[in-house]
Amino acid sequence: MAVDLTDQNFEEEVLKAKEPVVVDFFAEWCGPCQMAKPVIEELATEYKDKVKIGKMDVDASPQTAQKYGVMSIPTVIAFVGGQEVKRQVGFPGKEAYKQIINELLKR
């Protein structure tokens, strides 16, 4: 299950995480975000012991999205050691998301 992220818990859950973290910035009204949603959940289950996968509603938590310059959604940002290492704008499909995660695991 993907972790629900907010402006309040982002630092603790993402920036201070020991494992790599993939964050899906989304909104409920966004069509492509709704297509990405089940994929994000599948990946959270598939990689649960290796990578933390979280989702952040940009309407409910606008500060973090603004801080990271998220202009289009869905945007997936990968973090290692609290630093952004990769970004994917738009929904490219499950395989592209898996590629990002596998790259993280090679670090």
C-alpha positions as CSV (number, residue, x, y, z in Angstrom):
1,M,0.0,0.0,0.0
2,A,1.4,3.4,-0.9
3,V,2.0,5.8,2.0
4,D,-0.3,8.9,2.1
5,L,2.0,11.9,2.2
6,T,1.1,15.4,3.4
7,D,3.0,18.7,3.8
8,Q,3.2,17.7,7.5
9,N,4.7,14.2,7.2
10,F,6.8,14.7,4.0
11,E,10.1,15.5,5.8
12,E,9.8,12.5,8.1
13,E,8.5,10.0,5.5
14,V,10.6,11.1,2.5
15,L,13.5,13.3,3.3
16,K,14.6,11.3,6.4
17,A,13.8,7.9,5.0
18,K,16.6,5.3,5.1
19,E,15.3,3.6,1.9
20,P,14.8,5.2,-1.5
21,V,11.4,6.9,-1.9
22,V,9.2,7.3,-4.9
23,V,6.5,10.0,-4.6
24,D,3.5,10.3,-6.9
25,F,2.1,13.9,-7.0
26,F,-1.5,13.7,-8.1
27,A,-5.0,15.2,-7.8
28,E,-8.4,13.5,-7.6
29,W,-9.7,15.4,-10.6
30,C,-6.8,14.5,-12.9
31,G,-7.6,11.8,-15.5
32,P,-4.1,10.5,-16.1
33,C,-3.5,10.5,-12.3
34,Q,-6.5,8.1,-11.9
35,M,-4.9,5.8,-14.6
36,A,-1.6,5.9,-12.6
37,K,-3.3,5.2,-9.2
38,P,-3.7,1.4,-9.5
39,V,-0.2,1.1,-10.9
40,I,1.3,3.0,-8.0
41,E,-0.5,0.7,-5.6
42,E,0.7,-2.4,-7.4
43,L,4.3,-1.1,-7.3
44,A,4.0,-0.3,-3.6
45,T,3.1,-3.9,-3.0
46,E,5.6,-5.3,-5.4
47,Y,8.6,-3.4,-4.0
48,K,7.4,-3.0,-0.4
49,D,10.6,-4.3,1.2
50,K,12.9,-2.3,-1.1
51,V,11.5,1.1,-1.8
52,K,8.9,3.3,-0.1
53,I,6.2,4.5,-2.5
54,G,4.0,7.4,-1.5
55,K,1.3,9.5,-3.0
56,M,0.7,13.2,-2.4
57,D,-2.5,15.0,-3.3
58,V,-1.3,18.4,-4.6
59,D,-4.6,20.0,-3.7
60,A,-4.5,18.9,-0.1
61,S,-0.7,19.5,0.3
62,P,0.2,22.4,-2.1
63,Q,3.4,23.5,-0.2
64,T,5.5,20.5,-1.0
65,A,4.4,20.3,-4.6
66,Q,5.3,24.0,-5.0
67,K,8.6,23.5,-3.2
68,Y,9.6,20.8,-5.8
69,G,8.2,22.8,-8.7
70,V,5.5,20.3,-9.6
71,M,3.7,22.1,-12.4
72,S,2.0,19.1,-14.2
73,I,0.4,16.0,-12.7
74,P,0.9,13.2,-12.4
75,T,4.6,13.8,-11.6
76,V,6.7,11.1,-9.9
77,I,9.8,12.1,-8.1
78,A,12.4,9.7,-6.8
79,F,14.4,10.6,-3.7
80,V,17.5,9.0,-2.3
81,G,18.9,10.3,1.0
82,G,16.5,13.2,0.9
83,Q,17.7,14.4,-2.5
84,E,15.7,14.3,-5.7
85,V,17.4,11.9,-8.2
86,K,14.8,11.4,-10.9
87,R,11.6,12.9,-12.1
88,Q,8.9,11.7,-14.5
89,V,6.1,14.0,-15.7
90,G,3.0,12.4,-17.1
91,F,1.9,8.8,-16.9
92,P,4.3,6.7,-19.0
93,G,2.9,3.3,-17.9
94,K,3.9,0.7,-15.4
95,E,7.1,-0.4,-17.1
96,A,8.5,3.2,-17.1
97,Y,7.8,3.5,-13.4
98,K,9.5,0.1,-12.8
99,Q,12.5,1.3,-14.7
100,I,12.8,4.3,-12.3
101,I,12.5,2.1,-9.3
102,N,15.1,-0.4,-10.6
103,E,17.5,2.5,-11.2
104,L,17.1,3.5,-7.6
105,L,17.8,0.0,-6.4
106,K,21.2,0.0,-8.3
107,R,22.4,3.0,-6.4
